[in-house]
Amino acid sequence: MITAILQGIFLFSVFVMAVYLVRHYVFTLAVLRQAKIPKVKPADFADTTYQPPVSILVPAQNEDQVIGRLLQSMAELTYPKKKLQVVVIDDASVDNTGKVAEEFSARYNFIEVLHRSVGVGGKGKAAAMNAGLTRLTGDIVLCFDADYSPRKDIVEKLVRPFADPRVGAVQGRPVVLNEPKTLVTRLVAMERMGGYRVDQEARDSLELIPQFGGTVGGFRRSVIQKLGGFDEKMLTEDTDLTFHIVLLGYKIRYVGEAECYEEAVENWRAYWKQRHRWARGHIQVCFKHSLNILRSKKLTFRQKLDGLLLLHIYFVPVITLISFFASISLMLLGASSLVTMLWFFVPISFYSFVGNFAPFFEISIGAYLDGRNRTQWLGPLLVFAFLYNLPICTKAFLDILFGKLFRRKQEWAKTSHLGQNTYVINPSVRLKKS
């Protein structure tokens, strides 16, 4: 009886992992095929004369180390300033975040600051964003986290797809600024390559569901108003908004040329804290929207399949871990020939599913397409990031499960930014050297 149960668990796990392996292979091949086609310029997305009023939201809590760099980038944007509004949400900061933001507001009339006091603010990014939404005047809302450094023409690139009234949200490409700092920053940079250079681009070219990442992207103000703002119970308000938007019948576009530089976490402790929040939030959204995706009459079969696979992505490390222990138990108990034949699939999956969004081969192809030849040598080290994600995702799942059983509130865990990067932002060099 025990052997039969274990065999069923193992075979189910192998099937799930096989589906995800095929998915990632399809995405990789789609991007390689797209790379052979003459590169589409950002201007080809839509009418280049489309310049709607734009509001930029910048949620910031205790970000005085980085907020000045971001606001200086805002001041240098080439989008017409008379059509631009930047709203900084000083979310219960106890450092000089509000003071730095006010200094920029005094110098530039399109930058304004919304202060939220301790006790009122500090309850998560979704709550801060909802407070900022009350101040907006633009038709299009763009979002940037405080540690980001956008390029001067990023607003034009992100706004152009909105000329199509069917587009509800747009996502650009984050690029790690402090990549050379530590092993962790290098691995995060590689995950970003796979996740955005390949995964997001493939979903866009295949007309599936690109994911709005909550920063370096934006949405229509009319859409968020229709939804009544962000769901403050969600730890990943960006993933939640992604599925709300597609369920309303809108499209999400990915603009790979809209690059923006970010400060990645620099050590394993910060990595755990950040990814644990991402995993908990993603699992929350999975429970919230899976049935809605299946029932939707506005999504194609392919989009439903892609949506469900995206929603369940943080279960993959958990399933892989379960399959490993099930397979070892079956080998000790005397497995059937079928299980013995399939057992080799487990170590392959351990090596392939490196990272939550960017498997090994996607990262390798992403590095190849970016001309990052030396970076590819670090590929084998991604297995350590995946092994680290096994307990992260398992704990996240258990936290959500017990949270639902005992009605515990999911607490927001902020990522700290140091602002100590001195690396020169030079895209042409970054794409050619490690």
C-alpha positions as CSV (number, residue, x, y, z in Angstrom):
1,M,0.0,0.0,0.0
2,I,2.8,2.4,1.0
3,T,4.7,1.5,-2.1
4,A,1.7,2.2,-4.4
5,I,1.1,5.6,-2.8
6,L,4.8,6.6,-3.1
7,Q,4.8,5.4,-6.7
8,G,1.8,7.5,-7.5
9,I,3.4,10.6,-5.9
10,F,6.6,10.0,-7.7
11,L,4.9,9.5,-11.1
12,F,2.8,12.6,-10.6
13,S,5.9,14.6,-9.7
14,V,7.7,13.4,-12.8
15,F,4.8,14.4,-14.9
16,V,4.6,17.9,-13.5
17,M,8.4,18.4,-13.9
18,A,8.2,17.2,-17.4
19,V,5.5,19.7,-18.2
20,Y,7.6,22.5,-16.9
21,L,10.7,21.3,-18.7
22,V,8.8,21.3,-22.0
23,R,7.5,24.8,-21.2
24,H,11.0,26.1,-20.7
25,Y,12.3,24.5,-23.8
26,V,9.4,26.0,-25.8
27,F,10.2,29.4,-24.4
28,T,13.9,29.1,-25.1
29,L,13.3,28.0,-28.7
30,A,10.7,30.8,-29.3
31,V,13.2,33.4,-28.2
32,L,16.0,31.9,-30.3
33,R,13.7,31.9,-33.3
34,Q,12.7,35.5,-32.6
35,A,16.4,36.5,-32.4
36,K,16.8,35.5,-36.1
37,I,14.1,38.0,-37.1
38,P,15.3,41.6,-37.7
39,K,15.1,43.4,-34.3
40,V,11.9,45.4,-33.8
41,K,12.5,48.9,-32.6
42,P,10.5,50.2,-29.6
43,A,9.0,52.8,-32.0
44,D,7.4,50.0,-34.0
45,F,5.2,49.0,-31.0
46,A,2.8,51.8,-31.8
47,D,2.4,55.3,-32.9
48,T,5.5,57.3,-31.7
49,T,3.4,60.4,-31.4
50,Y,1.4,58.9,-28.6
51,Q,2.3,60.9,-25.5
52,P,-0.5,60.7,-22.8
53,P,-0.2,62.2,-19.4
54,V,1.9,59.9,-17.2
55,S,2.1,59.5,-13.5
56,I,5.0,57.7,-11.8
57,L,4.6,56.1,-8.4
58,V,7.6,55.6,-6.2
59,P,6.9,53.8,-2.9
60,A,9.7,54.3,-0.5
61,Q,10.2,53.3,3.2
62,N,13.6,54.0,4.7
63,E,15.3,54.4,1.3
64,D,17.5,57.5,1.9
65,Q,20.5,55.5,0.6
66,V,19.0,55.2,-2.9
67,I,16.0,57.5,-3.3
68,G,18.2,60.4,-4.4
69,R,19.7,58.4,-7.3
70,L,16.3,57.5,-8.5
71,L,14.9,61.0,-8.3
72,Q,17.9,62.4,-10.1
73,S,17.1,59.9,-12.9
74,M,13.5,61.1,-12.8
75,A,14.7,64.7,-13.3
76,E,16.7,63.6,-16.4
77,L,13.8,61.8,-18.1
78,T,13.3,63.0,-21.7
79,Y,9.5,62.6,-21.6
80,P,7.8,66.1,-21.8
81,K,7.7,67.3,-18.2
82,K,4.4,69.1,-18.7
83,K,2.9,65.6,-19.2
84,L,4.8,64.0,-16.3
85,Q,3.9,63.6,-12.6
86,V,6.2,61.8,-10.1
87,V,4.6,60.9,-6.7
88,V,7.0,59.7,-4.0
89,I,5.2,57.9,-1.2
90,D,7.3,58.4,2.0
91,D,5.8,55.3,3.7
92,A,6.4,55.9,7.4
93,S,10.2,56.3,7.0
94,V,12.3,56.9,10.1
95,D,15.4,58.0,8.1
96,N,15.9,60.9,5.7
97,T,13.9,59.5,2.8
98,G,11.2,62.2,3.2
99,K,13.8,65.0,3.5
100,V,15.7,63.9,0.3
101,A,12.4,63.6,-1.6
102,E,11.3,67.1,-0.5
103,E,14.6,68.5,-1.7
104,F,13.9,67.2,-5.2
105,S,10.3,68.3,-5.0
106,A,11.4,71.9,-4.2
107,R,13.7,71.8,-7.3
108,Y,11.3,70.2,-9.7
109,N,7.6,71.1,-9.9
110,F,6.6,67.7,-11.4
111,I,7.9,65.8,-8.3
112,E,5.6,65.7,-5.3
113,V,5.9,63.8,-2.0
114,L,3.1,62.1,0.0
115,H,4.1,61.5,3.6
116,R,2.6,58.6,5.6
117,S,3.2,58.7,9.3
118,V,4.3,55.8,11.5
119,G,1.1,53.8,12.4
120,V,-0.7,54.9,9.3
121,G,2.0,53.8,6.8
122,G,4.5,51.0,6.8
123,K,1.9,48.2,6.1
124,G,3.2,47.0,2.8
125,K,3.8,48.1,-0.7
126,A,0.1,47.6,-1.8
127,A,-1.1,50.0,0.9
128,A,1.5,52.6,0.0
129,M,0.5,52.4,-3.6
130,N,-3.2,52.8,-2.9
131,A,-2.4,55.9,-0.9
132,G,-0.4,57.2,-3.9
133,L,-3.2,56.4,-6.4
134,T,-5.4,59.2,-4.8
135,R,-2.9,61.8,-6.0
136,L,-2.5,60.7,-9.6
137,T,-3.5,62.8,-12.6
138,G,-2.0,60.8,-15.5
139,D,-3.8,58.3,-17.8
140,I,-0.9,55.9,-17.6
141,V,0.7,54.9,-14.2
142,L,4.3,53.7,-14.1
143,C,6.0,52.3,-11.1
144,F,9.6,52.3,-9.9
145,D,11.0,50.9,-6.7
146,A,13.4,53.3,-4.9
147,D,16.5,51.3,-5.7
148,Y,16.1,51.5,-9.5
149,S,17.9,53.7,-12.0
150,P,15.9,54.1,-15.2
151,R,17.4,55.2,-18.5
152,K,16.4,58.6,-19.8
153,D,14.0,57.4,-22.5
154,I,12.3,54.7,-20.5
155,V,8.9,56.5,-20.2
156,E,8.6,56.7,-24.0
157,K,9.4,53.0,-24.4
158,L,7.0,51.9,-21.7
159,V,4.1,54.2,-22.8
160,R,4.1,53.3,-26.6
161,P,2.3,50.0,-26.3
162,F,-0.6,51.7,-24.5
163,A,-1.6,53.3,-27.9
164,D,-3.4,50.0,-28.4
165,P,-6.5,50.3,-26.2
166,R,-6.4,46.5,-25.6
167,V,-3.2,46.8,-23.6
168,G,-3.8,47.1,-19.9
169,A,-0.3,46.8,-18.6
170,V,3.3,46.9,-19.8
171,Q,6.5,45.5,-18.3
172,G,10.1,46.5,-18.9
173,R,13.4,44.8,-18.2
174,P,15.2,45.1,-14.9
175,V,19.0,44.7,-15.1
176,V,21.2,44.2,-12.1
177,L,23.4,47.2,-11.4
178,N,25.6,45.7,-8.6
179,E,26.3,42.4,-10.4
180,P,30.0,42.2,-9.7
181,K,29.6,42.8,-6.0
182,T,29.1,39.2,-4.6
183,L,28.3,35.7,-5.8
184,V,24.7,36.3,-4.8
185,T,24.4,39.4,-7.0
186,R,25.9,37.5,-9.9
187,L,23.4,34.7,-9.5
188,V,20.5,37.1,-9.2
189,A,21.7,38.8,-12.4
190,M,21.7,35.5,-14.2
191,E,18.2,34.7,-12.9
192,R,17.1,38.1,-14.2
193,M,18.6,37.2,-17.6
194,G,16.6,34.0,-17.9
195,G,13.4,35.5,-16.4
196,Y,13.3,38.6,-18.6
197,R,15.5,38.1,-21.6
198,V,13.9,34.7,-22.3
199,D,10.9,33.9,-20.2
200,Q,9.0,37.2,-20.4
201,E,10.0,37.8,-24.0
202,A,8.8,34.4,-25.0
203,R,5.4,34.8,-23.3
204,D,5.0,38.1,-25.2
205,S,6.0,36.8,-28.6
206,L,3.8,33.7,-28.1
207,E,0.8,35.9,-27.0
208,L,0.6,34.3,-23.6
209,I,0.7,36.2,-20.3
210,P,3.7,38.3,-19.6
211,Q,3.9,39.1,-15.9
212,F,3.7,42.7,-14.6
213,G,6.6,42.9,-12.1
214,G,5.5,45.8,-10.0
215,T,8.4,48.0,-11.1
216,V,9.8,49.1,-14.4
217,G,6.3,48.9,-15.8
218,G,2.9,50.3,-15.6
219,F,-0.8,50.1,-16.2
220,R,-3.8,52.2,-17.2
221,R,-5.2,54.3,-14.3
222,S,-8.8,53.4,-15.5
223,V,-8.0,49.7,-14.9
224,I,-6.8,50.1,-11.4
225,Q,-9.8,52.3,-10.7
226,K,-12.1,49.7,-12.0
227,L,-10.5,47.2,-9.6
228,G,-10.8,49.6,-6.6
229,G,-7.0,49.7,-6.1
230,F,-4.5,47.1,-5.1
231,D,-5.5,44.2,-2.8
232,E,-3.6,45.0,0.4
233,K,-3.8,41.5,1.7
234,M,-1.6,40.3,-1.2
235,L,2.2,40.3,-0.6
236,T,2.8,40.3,-4.4
237,E,0.4,43.0,-5.5
238,D,2.1,42.9,-8.9
239,T,1.3,39.3,-9.7
240,D,-2.3,39.8,-8.3
241,L,-2.7,42.8,-10.7
242,T,-1.3,40.7,-13.6
243,F,-4.2,38.2,-13.4
244,H,-6.8,40.8,-12.6
245,I,-5.8,42.6,-15.8
246,V,-5.9,39.5,-18.1
247,L,-9.2,38.4,-16.5
248,L,-10.7,41.7,-17.5
249,G,-9.8,41.0,-21.1
250,Y,-6.8,43.3,-21.4
251,K,-3.3,42.3,-22.8
252,I,0.0,42.7,-21.1
253,R,3.0,43.6,-23.2
254,Y,6.7,43.1,-22.5
255,V,9.2,45.7,-23.7
256,G,12.7,44.3,-23.5
257,E,14.3,47.5,-24.7
258,A,13.0,49.4,-21.7
259,E,15.9,48.6,-19.4
260,C,16.2,49.9,-15.9
261,Y,19.0,49.2,-13.4
262,E,18.3,47.7,-10.0
263,E,20.2,46.9,-6.8
264,A,20.1,43.2,-6.2
265,V,20.3,41.7,-2.7
266,E,23.9,41.0,-1.8
267,N,23.9,38.1,0.7
268,W,22.1,34.8,1.2
269,R,20.1,36.1,4.2
270,A,18.7,39.0,2.2
271,Y,18.0,36.6,-0.7
272,W,16.0,34.3,1.7
273,K,14.0,37.2,3.0
274,Q,13.1,38.6,-0.4
275,R,12.4,35.2,-2.1
276,H,10.3,34.0,0.9
277,R,8.0,37.0,0.5
278,W,7.8,36.5,-3.3
279,A,7.0,32.8,-2.8
280,R,4.3,33.5,-0.1
281,G,2.7,36.2,-2.2
282,H,2.8,34.1,-5.4
283,I,1.1,31.2,-3.6
284,Q,-1.5,33.6,-2.2
285,V,-2.3,34.7,-5.8
286,C,-2.3,31.1,-6.9
287,F,-5.1,30.2,-4.4
288,K,-7.0,33.4,-5.4
289,H,-7.0,33.2,-9.2
290,S,-6.5,29.5,-10.3
291,L,-10.2,28.8,-10.6
292,N,-10.8,32.2,-12.1
293,I,-8.3,31.4,-14.9
294,L,-10.0,28.1,-15.6
295,R,-13.5,29.7,-15.8
296,S,-12.5,32.7,-17.9
297,K,-14.1,33.1,-21.3
298,K,-11.7,35.9,-22.2
299,L,-8.6,33.7,-22.3
300,T,-7.5,31.1,-24.9
301,F,-6.7,27.6,-23.9
302,R,-2.9,28.4,-24.3
303,Q,-3.2,31.4,-22.1
304,K,-5.1,29.5,-19.5
305,L,-2.4,26.8,-19.5
306,D,0.4,29.3,-19.3
307,G,-1.4,31.2,-16.6
308,L,-1.8,28.1,-14.4
309,L,1.8,27.1,-14.9
310,L,2.9,30.6,-14.0
311,L,0.7,30.6,-10.9
312,H,2.1,27.3,-9.7
313,I,5.7,28.0,-10.4
314,Y,6.7,28.3,-6.7
315,F,5.3,24.8,-6.1
316,V,8.0,23.3,-8.5
317,P,10.8,23.2,-5.9
318,V,8.5,21.7,-3.4
319,I,7.3,19.0,-5.9
320,T,10.9,18.3,-6.9
321,L,11.9,17.8,-3.2
322,I,8.9,15.5,-2.7
323,S,9.8,13.5,-5.8
324,F,13.4,13.1,-4.6
325,F,12.4,11.6,-1.2
326,A,9.7,9.5,-2.8
327,S,12.1,8.1,-5.3
328,I,14.7,7.3,-2.7
329,S,12.1,5.5,-0.6
330,L,10.9,3.5,-3.6
331,M,14.5,2.5,-4.4
332,L,14.9,1.2,-0.8
333,L,11.5,-0.5,-0.9
334,G,12.1,-2.1,-4.2
335,A,10.7,0.0,-7.0
336,S,9.1,-1.2,-10.2
337,S,11.0,-1.1,-13.4
338,L,9.1,2.0,-14.5
339,V,10.1,4.0,-11.4
340,T,13.7,2.8,-11.8
341,M,13.7,4.0,-15.4
342,L,12.3,7.4,-14.5
343,W,14.5,7.9,-11.5
344,F,17.1,9.6,-13.6
345,F,14.6,12.4,-14.3
346,V,15.0,13.6,-10.7
347,P,18.6,14.7,-10.8
348,I,18.0,16.2,-14.2
349,S,15.2,18.3,-12.7
350,F,17.3,19.3,-9.8
351,Y,19.8,20.7,-12.2
352,S,17.3,22.2,-14.7
353,F,15.0,24.0,-12.3
354,V,17.7,26.4,-11.0
355,G,15.8,29.5,-9.7
356,N,12.1,30.2,-9.6
357,F,11.6,31.8,-12.9
358,A,14.8,31.1,-14.9
359,P,15.9,27.5,-15.5
360,F,19.4,26.7,-16.4
361,F,18.9,26.6,-20.2
362,E,16.9,29.8,-20.3
363,I,19.7,31.6,-18.4
364,S,22.3,30.2,-20.7
365,I,20.5,31.3,-23.8
366,G,19.7,34.7,-22.2
367,A,23.5,35.2,-21.5
368,Y,24.3,34.0,-25.1
369,L,21.8,36.5,-26.6
370,D,23.2,39.3,-24.5
371,G,26.7,38.5,-25.5
372,R,27.6,37.6,-21.9
373,N,30.0,34.7,-22.8
374,R,32.0,34.8,-19.5
375,T,28.8,34.8,-17.5
376,Q,27.8,31.4,-18.9
377,W,30.7,29.8,-17.0
378,L,28.8,30.5,-13.7
379,G,25.8,28.5,-14.9
380,P,26.6,25.4,-12.9
381,L,26.6,27.4,-9.7
382,L,22.9,28.1,-10.1
383,V,22.2,24.7,-8.7
384,F,23.1,26.2,-5.3
385,A,20.5,28.9,-5.7
386,F,17.9,26.2,-6.6
387,L,18.8,24.1,-3.6
388,Y,18.5,27.2,-1.4
389,N,15.0,27.8,-2.9
390,L,13.8,24.3,-1.8
391,P,13.4,25.2,1.9
392,I,12.4,28.8,1.0
393,C,9.4,27.6,-1.1
394,T,8.6,24.8,1.2
395,K,8.4,27.1,4.2
396,A,6.4,29.7,2.2
397,F,3.8,27.0,1.3
398,L,3.6,25.9,4.9
399,D,3.3,29.5,6.1
400,I,0.4,30.2,3.7
401,L,-1.3,26.8,4.6
402,F,-1.1,27.4,8.3
403,G,-2.0,31.0,7.9
404,K,-5.2,30.0,6.2
405,L,-6.0,27.4,8.8
406,F,-5.3,29.6,11.8
407,R,-6.3,32.9,10.1
408,R,-2.9,34.5,10.5
409,K,-2.2,37.7,8.7
410,Q,0.7,37.6,6.2
411,E,3.3,40.2,7.2
412,W,5.2,42.3,4.7
413,A,9.0,41.8,4.7
414,K,10.8,44.8,3.2
415,T,14.1,44.4,1.3
416,S,16.8,46.7,2.5
417,H,18.9,48.6,0.0
418,L,22.4,49.9,0.7
419,G,23.0,52.3,-2.2
420,Q,26.8,51.5,-2.1
421,N,27.2,50.7,-5.8
422,T,29.8,52.6,-7.7
423,Y,29.6,50.7,-11.0
424,V,29.3,52.8,-14.1
425,I,26.0,52.4,-16.0
426,N,27.1,51.7,-19.5
427,P,24.7,49.4,-21.5
428,S,27.1,48.8,-24.4
429,V,29.8,47.6,-22.0
430,R,27.4,45.7,-19.7
431,L,26.1,43.6,-22.6
432,K,29.6,42.6,-23.8
433,K,31.5,41.9,-20.6
434,S,30.9,40.2,-17.4
